[in-house]
Amino acid sequence: MKILAHAGAIIGLYLAFSFALFLGLQVDPLYGNIGLVTVGILVASYVYFGFVSK
């Protein structure tokens, strides 16, 4: 169950990163920058809550 949760989180982070790149390259660079900062925060929280805070 733990492996599926990590796999789901990684897939979700990948999709969020891809959407942020789409926003930055196709829509507006400002939206892409905001999206990449958001993805960075999500990755940092995933690493912290998933591995560090145990």
URURLIN-V869861 format. One record per pair of residues at least 4 apart in sequence whose ideal C-beta (glycine too) atoms are under 8 Angstrom apart, sorted by the first residue. I is the first residue (numbers start at 1). J is the second residue. D is the distance in Angstrom with one decimal. If there is no record, write none. Layout:
I | J | D
I | J | D
This chain:
1 | 5 | 6.5
2 | 6 | 6.5
3 | 7 | 6.2
4 | 8 | 6.2
5 | 9 | 6.4
6 | 10 | 6.3
6 | 50 | 6.9
7 | 11 | 6.3
8 | 12 | 6.2
9 | 13 | 6.3
9 | 46 | 5.7
9 | 50 | 7.1
10 | 14 | 6.4
11 | 15 | 6.5
12 | 16 | 6.3
13 | 17 | 6.2
13 | 39 | 6.7
13 | 42 | 6.1
13 | 43 | 6.0
13 | 46 | 6.6
14 | 18 | 6.3
15 | 19 | 6.3
16 | 20 | 6.4
16 | 35 | 7.5
16 | 38 | 7.3
16 | 39 | 5.1
16 | 42 | 6.3
17 | 21 | 6.5
17 | 36 | 7.7
17 | 39 | 4.9
18 | 22 | 6.5
19 | 23 | 6.4
19 | 35 | 6.6
20 | 24 | 6.3
20 | 32 | 5.9
20 | 35 | 2.9
20 | 36 | 5.0
20 | 38 | 7.0
20 | 39 | 5.3
21 | 25 | 5.9
21 | 32 | 6.7
21 | 35 | 7.8
21 | 36 | 7.9
22 | 26 | 5.4
22 | 27 | 7.3
23 | 27 | 4.8
23 | 28 | 7.0
23 | 31 | 4.1
23 | 32 | 4.8
23 | 34 | 8.0
23 | 35 | 5.0
24 | 28 | 7.7
24 | 29 | 5.4
24 | 31 | 6.6
24 | 32 | 1.7
24 | 33 | 6.7
24 | 35 | 6.7
24 | 36 | 7.0
25 | 32 | 6.7
27 | 31 | 5.4
27 | 32 | 7.5
28 | 32 | 7.1
29 | 33 | 6.3
30 | 34 | 6.5
31 | 35 | 6.2
32 | 36 | 6.2
33 | 37 | 6.5
34 | 38 | 6.4
35 | 39 | 6.3
36 | 40 | 6.4
37 | 41 | 6.6
38 | 42 | 6.4
39 | 43 | 6.3
40 | 44 | 6.3
41 | 45 | 6.3
42 | 46 | 6.2
43 | 47 | 6.4
44 | 48 | 6.2
45 | 49 | 5.8
46 | 50 | 5.2
47 | 51 | 5.7
47 | 52 | 6.5
48 | 52 | 4.9
48 | 53 | 5.9
49 | 53 | 5.7
